[in-house]
């Protein structure tokens, strides 16, 4: 049978410190993982809300332009000058002209 060897107090203290350091790292990793998930969920919620707002604004824009198009006809709007230029309608030929 092999002879038992007893570790020195410094060696035992080093092993204990190493185990404590590893345990601390695992604890911090767990906390970080939980915090990361919470923040990702928060960001995804905010992103969803902003995407919904964007969709609502697009729908509002479409309805606004539809109403303006019905009122003023087809044309081009220049936002820097606030000028709307209607598209020219093709002239209809008189029925009498052939």
C-alpha positions as a Markdown table, in Angstrom:
| # | Residue | x | y | z |
|---|---|---|---|---|
| 1 | Unk | 0.0 | 0.0 | 0.0 |
| 2 | Unk | 1.2 | 3.4 | -0.9 |
| 3 | Unk | 2.3 | 5.8 | 1.8 |
| 4 | Unk | -0.1 | 8.7 | 2.5 |
| 5 | Unk | 1.2 | 12.2 | 1.9 |
| 6 | Unk | -0.4 | 15.1 | 3.7 |
| 7 | Unk | -0.5 | 18.4 | 1.8 |
| 8 | Unk | 0.9 | 21.4 | 3.5 |
| 9 | Unk | -1.3 | 24.2 | 4.8 |
| 10 | Unk | -0.2 | 26.4 | 1.9 |
| 11 | Unk | -1.2 | 23.8 | -0.6 |
| 12 | Unk | -4.5 | 23.2 | 1.0 |
| 13 | Unk | -5.2 | 26.9 | 1.1 |
| 14 | Unk | -4.2 | 27.2 | -2.6 |
| 15 | Unk | -6.6 | 24.4 | -3.5 |
| 16 | Unk | -9.4 | 26.0 | -1.4 |
| 17 | Unk | -8.8 | 29.4 | -3.0 |
| 18 | Unk | -8.9 | 27.8 | -6.5 |
| 19 | Unk | -12.2 | 26.0 | -5.7 |
| 20 | Unk | -13.6 | 29.3 | -4.3 |
| 21 | Unk | -12.5 | 31.2 | -7.4 |
| 22 | Unk | -14.1 | 28.7 | -9.7 |
| 23 | Unk | -17.3 | 28.8 | -7.7 |
| 24 | Unk | -17.3 | 32.6 | -7.8 |
| 25 | Unk | -16.9 | 32.5 | -11.6 |
| 26 | Unk | -19.8 | 30.1 | -12.0 |
| 27 | Unk | -22.0 | 32.3 | -9.8 |
| 28 | Unk | -21.0 | 35.4 | -11.9 |
| 29 | Unk | -21.6 | 33.6 | -15.1 |
| 30 | Unk | -25.1 | 32.5 | -13.9 |
| 31 | Unk | -25.9 | 36.1 | -12.9 |
| 32 | Unk | -24.7 | 37.4 | -16.2 |
| 33 | Unk | -26.7 | 34.9 | -18.1 |
| 34 | Unk | -29.9 | 35.9 | -16.3 |
| 35 | Unk | -29.2 | 39.6 | -16.8 |
| 36 | Unk | -28.4 | 39.1 | -20.4 |
| 37 | Unk | -31.7 | 37.2 | -21.0 |
| 38 | Unk | -33.6 | 40.0 | -19.1 |
| 39 | Unk | -32.0 | 42.7 | -21.3 |
| 40 | Unk | -32.5 | 40.8 | -24.5 |
| 41 | Unk | -36.2 | 40.3 | -23.6 |
| 42 | Unk | -36.5 | 44.0 | -22.8 |
| 43 | Unk | -34.8 | 45.0 | -26.1 |
| 44 | Unk | -37.0 | 42.6 | -28.1 |
| 45 | Unk | -40.1 | 44.0 | -26.5 |
| 46 | Unk | -39.1 | 47.5 | -27.3 |
| 47 | Unk | -38.1 | 46.5 | -30.9 |
| 48 | Unk | -41.6 | 44.9 | -31.3 |
| 49 | Unk | -43.3 | 48.1 | -30.1 |
| 50 | Unk | -41.2 | 50.2 | -32.5 |
| 51 | Unk | -41.9 | 47.9 | -35.4 |
| 52 | Unk | -45.7 | 48.2 | -34.6 |
| 53 | Unk | -45.4 | 52.0 | -34.5 |
| 54 | Unk | -43.6 | 52.0 | -37.8 |
| 55 | Unk | -46.2 | 49.8 | -39.4 |
| 56 | Unk | -49.0 | 52.1 | -38.1 |
| 57 | Unk | -47.1 | 55.1 | -39.5 |
| 58 | Unk | -46.7 | 53.4 | -42.9 |
| 59 | Unk | -50.5 | 52.7 | -43.0 |
| 60 | Unk | -51.2 | 56.3 | -41.9 |
| 61 | Unk | -48.9 | 57.5 | -44.7 |
| 62 | Unk | -50.6 | 55.3 | -47.3 |
| 63 | Unk | -54.0 | 56.6 | -46.2 |
| 64 | Unk | -52.8 | 60.2 | -46.3 |
| 65 | Unk | -51.4 | 59.9 | -49.8 |
| 66 | Unk | -54.5 | 58.1 | -51.0 |
| 67 | Unk | -56.7 | 61.0 | -49.7 |
| 68 | Unk | -54.4 | 63.6 | -51.2 |
| 69 | Unk | -54.3 | 61.7 | -54.5 |
| 70 | Unk | -58.1 | 61.6 | -54.6 |
| 71 | Unk | -58.3 | 65.3 | -53.9 |
| 72 | Unk | -55.5 | 66.6 | -56.1 |
| 73 | Unk | -54.9 | 63.8 | -58.5 |
| 74 | Unk | -51.6 | 62.0 | -59.4 |
| 75 | Unk | -48.5 | 64.1 | -59.2 |
| 76 | Unk | -45.2 | 64.8 | -57.5 |
| 77 | Unk | -44.7 | 66.4 | -54.1 |
| 78 | Unk | -41.4 | 68.2 | -53.4 |
| 79 | Unk | -41.0 | 68.2 | -49.5 |
| 80 | Unk | -38.2 | 70.9 | -49.6 |
| 81 | Unk | -40.4 | 73.4 | -51.3 |
| 82 | Unk | -43.9 | 72.1 | -50.3 |
| 83 | Unk | -44.9 | 72.3 | -53.9 |
| 84 | Unk | -47.2 | 69.7 | -55.5 |
| 85 | Unk | -47.0 | 69.4 | -59.3 |
| 86 | Unk | -49.9 | 67.5 | -60.8 |
| 87 | Unk | -49.1 | 65.1 | -63.6 |
| 88 | Unk | -50.4 | 66.3 | -67.0 |
| 89 | Unk | -53.4 | 64.3 | -68.1 |
| 90 | Unk | -53.3 | 63.2 | -71.8 |
| 91 | Unk | -55.6 | 65.4 | -73.8 |
| 92 | Unk | -58.6 | 63.6 | -75.2 |
| 93 | Unk | -59.2 | 63.9 | -78.9 |
| 94 | Unk | -62.5 | 65.4 | -80.0 |
| 95 | Unk | -64.9 | 62.8 | -81.3 |
| 96 | Unk | -65.4 | 65.0 | -84.4 |
| 97 | Unk | -61.7 | 64.9 | -85.3 |
| 98 | Unk | -60.5 | 61.8 | -87.1 |
